[in-house]
């Protein structure tokens, strides 16, 4: 029996590519550049499975083919707002993702970015590289203390809880949570956390706000101009979730007019394009979507993709089902 055919949209860690090639007839996108809608349309028509990443966009144009061959889209990443689930439902395509394995490393990065923006690390590095440092002085690059401050966490799933663990036990921060559903008291108690009744109620209380919620239409521009105005004038916003959660134009204006203290972004609305207004903001730390970028995590994500593919092609329910399978697909509930 021939092996199922798989198209992989970007290069993966070597160990993952080797294992995937053992079990499947794989074609890798060896130029490692983003694929177009036309290329995805061709892939969906000619491969049994497609493995995209979070930076790919598989919208309605990609599904506009006379006969689809693909039966599973095994996403390499947690978020799946870049995949048109309405189209996968109509075409009875199963969609999976790779949760759990990147929670710790994404929380590590969020904590690092919070420290960077609070202590003006980006400013300091730029000054050094430009050869502009003329020695220490009492008023030089004065930042904000992190220890003991109030951290608001928006979205209290796996990554949000890992962020709370680091902030509370490592830096003695007080944790306030906003989550669309009620968080069990025993979960809040693990981190000395309390839950705000609404996002609008949470924002004025916090010195730092860290976003860990899903993207998608329901959370698009969750942080808009009105919500940014509810933050303290010296508070900081950190986003390692999805780019569309923040209205970047409103954020740039808030940063330029100093209505908030600063921000740190690992994700962007139109990746890899960056809003030129953001690039002008000195009180902003920006990283190129590095949340899961450790060798251990990227390999574990790839192995989770393979696990989902293996289960699907054995006729079993994939472990990390997002949508499907069956005559009537369902989308699983998501936190925030």
C-alpha positions in Angstrom: 0.0 0.0 0.0 1.4 3.4 -0.9 2.1 5.9 1.8 -0.2 8.9 2.3 1.1 12.0 0.5 1.9 15.1 2.6 2.8 18.7 1.7 4.8 20.6 4.3 4.6 24.4 3.8 7.9 25.3 5.6 11.1 23.5 6.6 10.9 21.7 9.9 13.6 20.6 12.3 15.8 17.9 10.8 14.6 15.2 13.3 11.0 15.9 12.4 11.5 15.9 8.7 13.4 12.5 9.0 10.6 10.9 11.0 7.9 12.3 8.8 9.6 11.0 5.7 9.8 7.5 7.1 6.0 7.2 7.3 4.8 9.4 4.5 5.4 10.4 0.9 6.5 14.0 1.8 7.1 17.1 -0.3 8.8 19.9 1.6 8.7 23.5 0.5 12.4 23.6 0.3 12.8 27.3 -0.5 11.2 27.9 2.9 9.2 31.0 1.7 5.5 31.6 2.3 3.2 29.8 -0.1 0.6 31.6 -2.1 -3.1 30.9 -2.3 -2.5 29.3 -5.7 0.1 27.0 -4.2 -2.1 25.9 -1.4 -4.9 25.4 -3.9 -2.6 23.0 -5.8 -1.6 21.3 -2.6 -5.2 20.7 -1.4 -6.0 19.2 -4.8 -3.0 16.8 -4.9 -2.0 15.8 -1.4 -3.7 13.6 1.2 -2.6 15.9 4.0 -1.2 19.5 4.3 1.0 20.7 7.2 0.9 24.5 7.4 2.4 26.8 10.0 0.9 29.8 11.8 2.4 32.2 9.3 0.5 30.6 6.4 -2.9 31.8 5.3 -5.3 29.2 4.0 -8.4 31.1 3.1 -11.4 30.6 0.8 -9.3 31.0 -2.3 -7.2 28.0 -1.5 -10.3 25.8 -1.2 -11.7 26.9 -4.5 -10.8 23.7 -6.5 -13.1 21.3 -8.3 -12.0 18.2 -6.3 -10.1 18.3 -3.0 -7.9 15.4 -2.2 -6.7 16.7 1.2 -8.6 15.2 4.2 -6.5 16.6 7.0 -4.8 19.9 7.7 -2.3 19.1 10.5 -1.3 22.6 11.6 2.2 23.1 13.1 1.3 25.5 15.9 -1.4 26.2 18.4 -3.3 29.0 16.7 -5.5 28.2 13.7 -7.2 31.5 12.9 -5.2 31.5 9.6 -7.2 28.5 8.4 -10.7 29.1 7.1 -12.7 26.6 9.3 -15.9 27.4 7.5 -14.3 26.0 4.3 -12.9 22.9 6.1 -16.3 22.2 7.5 -18.0 22.4 4.1 -15.3 20.1 2.6 -15.3 17.7 5.6 -11.6 18.3 6.2 -10.1 17.5 9.7 -8.0 20.2 11.3 -5.5 19.6 14.2 -3.0 21.7 16.0 -0.1 21.3 18.5 -1.0 22.5 22.0 0.8 21.8 25.3 4.3 21.5 24.0 5.0 25.2 23.5 3.4 26.6 26.7 6.5 26.9 28.8 8.7 28.4 26.1 6.1 30.9 25.1 5.6 31.9 28.7 9.4 32.3 29.0 9.4 34.6 26.1 6.5 36.7 27.4 8.3 37.1 30.7 11.5 38.1 28.9 9.7 40.7 26.8 8.0 42.1 29.9 11.4 42.6 31.5 12.9 44.0 28.3 10.3 46.7 27.9 10.1 47.5 31.6 13.9 47.9 31.9 14.4 49.5 28.5 16.6 46.7 27.2 15.8 47.5 23.6 16.8 51.1 24.0 20.0 50.1 25.7 21.1 47.6 23.1 20.3 50.1 20.2 22.4 52.7 22.0 25.4 50.4 22.5 25.3 49.1 18.9 25.2 52.7 17.6 28.3 53.6 19.7 26.3 56.3 21.5 26.8 55.2 25.1 28.8 57.8 27.0 28.8 56.1 30.4 26.3 55.6 33.3 24.5 58.5 34.9 21.6 58.6 37.4 18.9 59.6 34.8 20.1 57.2 32.0 17.5 54.8 30.6 15.5 54.7 33.8 12.9 51.9 33.6 10.2 50.4 35.7 10.5 47.8 38.5 8.7 44.5 37.7 8.9 42.6 41.0 5.8 43.0 43.2 3.7 44.7 40.5 0.2 43.8 39.3 0.1 41.6 36.2 -3.1 41.2 34.2 -3.3 38.0 32.2 -5.9 37.8 29.4 -6.7 34.2 28.6 -5.9 31.7 31.3 -5.2 28.6 29.4 -2.0 26.6 29.5 0.3 29.5 28.4 -1.5 32.0 30.6 -1.1 29.8 33.6 2.6 29.2 32.9 3.0 33.0 32.7 1.3 33.4 36.0 3.6 30.8 37.6 6.7 32.7 36.5 5.4 36.1 37.4 4.0 35.1 40.8 6.6 32.8 42.2 9.6 34.3 40.4 8.8 38.0 40.8 6.2 38.2 43.5 3.7 39.7 41.2 0.0 39.9 42.0 -2.0 38.1 39.3 -5.4 39.3 38.0 -7.1 37.2 35.3 -9.6 37.8 32.6 -11.0 34.7 31.0 -14.2 34.3 29.0 -15.3 31.4 31.1 -15.1 31.1 34.9 -11.7 29.8 36.1 -12.1 27.2 38.9 -11.1 28.6 42.3 -8.6 25.9 42.8 -6.7 26.9 39.6 -6.7 30.5 40.6 -5.4 29.5 44.0 -2.3 27.9 42.5 -1.0 31.3 41.5 -2.6 33.5 44.2 -4.7 34.9 41.4 -8.1 36.5 41.3 -10.5 36.8 38.3 -11.9 40.1 37.0 -15.5 40.1 35.8 -14.6 41.8 32.5 -11.6 42.9 30.5 -12.6 46.5 31.0 -12.5 45.9 34.8 -9.1 44.2 34.6 -7.2 46.8 32.6 -7.2 49.8 35.1 -5.9 47.6 37.9 -2.7 46.4 36.1 0.9 47.6 35.8 1.4 45.0 33.0 -1.1 43.3 30.8 -0.1 40.1 29.0 -2.2 38.6 26.2 -2.6 34.8 25.9 -5.9 34.5 24.2 -6.8 32.9 20.8 -7.1 35.0 17.7 -9.9 34.8 15.2 -12.8 37.1 14.4 -14.2 37.0 17.9 -11.0 38.4 19.4 -10.0 40.7 16.5 -8.9 44.1 18.0 -9.8 42.9 21.5 -7.2 45.6 22.5 -8.5 48.7 20.7 -8.2 52.4 21.3 -10.9 52.4 24.0 -9.4 49.5 25.9 -5.9 50.9 25.6 -7.2 54.1 27.2 -8.4 52.1 30.2 -4.8 51.1 31.0 -2.8 53.0 33.5 -0.6 55.7 31.8 2.5 54.0 32.9 1.3 50.4 32.2 2.8 48.0 29.6 1.1 45.7 27.1 2.7 42.4 26.1 1.4 40.3 23.2 2.7 36.8 22.4 -0.8 35.5 21.4 -2.0 36.5 17.9 -1.3 39.7 16.0 -5.0 40.4 15.2 -5.8 40.7 18.9 -4.3 44.2 19.0 -5.3 47.1 16.9 -1.8 48.2 15.8 -2.8 51.7 14.7 -4.4 52.4 18.1 -1.4 50.9 19.8 1.0 53.0 17.8 -0.9 56.1 18.7 -1.0 55.2 22.4 2.8 54.7 22.4 3.5 57.9 20.4 1.4 60.0 22.7 2.6 58.2 25.9 -0.9 57.2 27.0 0.6 53.9 28.1 4.1 53.2 29.3 5.2 50.8 26.5 4.5 47.6 24.8 6.2 44.4 23.6 5.0 42.4 20.6 6.1 39.0 19.3 3.2 38.7 16.9 1.7 41.1 14.3 -1.5 41.6 12.4 0.0 41.2 8.9 3.1 39.1 9.4 5.7 39.4 8.2 4.8 43.0 7.3 5.2 45.5 10.2 3.2 48.6 10.5 5.6 51.5 9.8 4.1 53.5 12.7 5.1 50.8 15.1 8.7 50.9 13.9 8.8 54.6 15.0 8.0 53.8 18.6 11.0 53.7 20.9 8.9 52.5 23.8 8.2 49.2 21.9 10.0 45.9 21.9 9.5 43.8 18.8 10.5 40.2 18.1 9.9 38.1 14.9 7.4 35.6 16.3 9.8 33.7 18.5 7.4 32.3 21.1 8.1 28.6 20.4 11.6 29.1 19.0 13.6 26.6 21.0 15.0 23.4 19.6 13.2 21.3 22.1 9.8 23.0 21.5 10.0 23.1 17.7 10.9 19.4 17.6 8.1 18.5 20.0 5.6 20.5 17.9 6.7 18.5 14.8 6.3 15.2 16.6 2.8 16.2 17.7 2.0 16.9 14.0 3.2 13.4 13.2 1.2 11.9 16.1 -2.0 13.5 14.7 -1.3 12.4 11.2 -0.6 8.8 12.3 -3.9 8.6 14.3 -5.9 10.1 11.4 -4.6 7.7 8.8 -5.1 4.7 11.2 -8.8 5.8 11.3 -8.6 7.1 14.8 -9.6 10.4 16.4 -6.5 12.7 16.4 -5.4 13.8 19.8 -5.4 17.5 19.0 -8.6 17.8 17.1 -9.7 21.4 16.2 -12.4 20.7 13.7 -13.9 17.4 12.3 -14.1 14.7 11.4 -17.5 13.2 10.5 -20.5 14.3 8.5 -21.1 17.3 10.7 -17.9 18.9 11.9 -17.6 20.7 15.1 -15.2 23.4 16.4 -14.0 22.7 19.9 -14.5 25.4 22.5 -11.6 27.7 23.2 -10.5 29.7 26.2 -11.1 33.4 25.6 
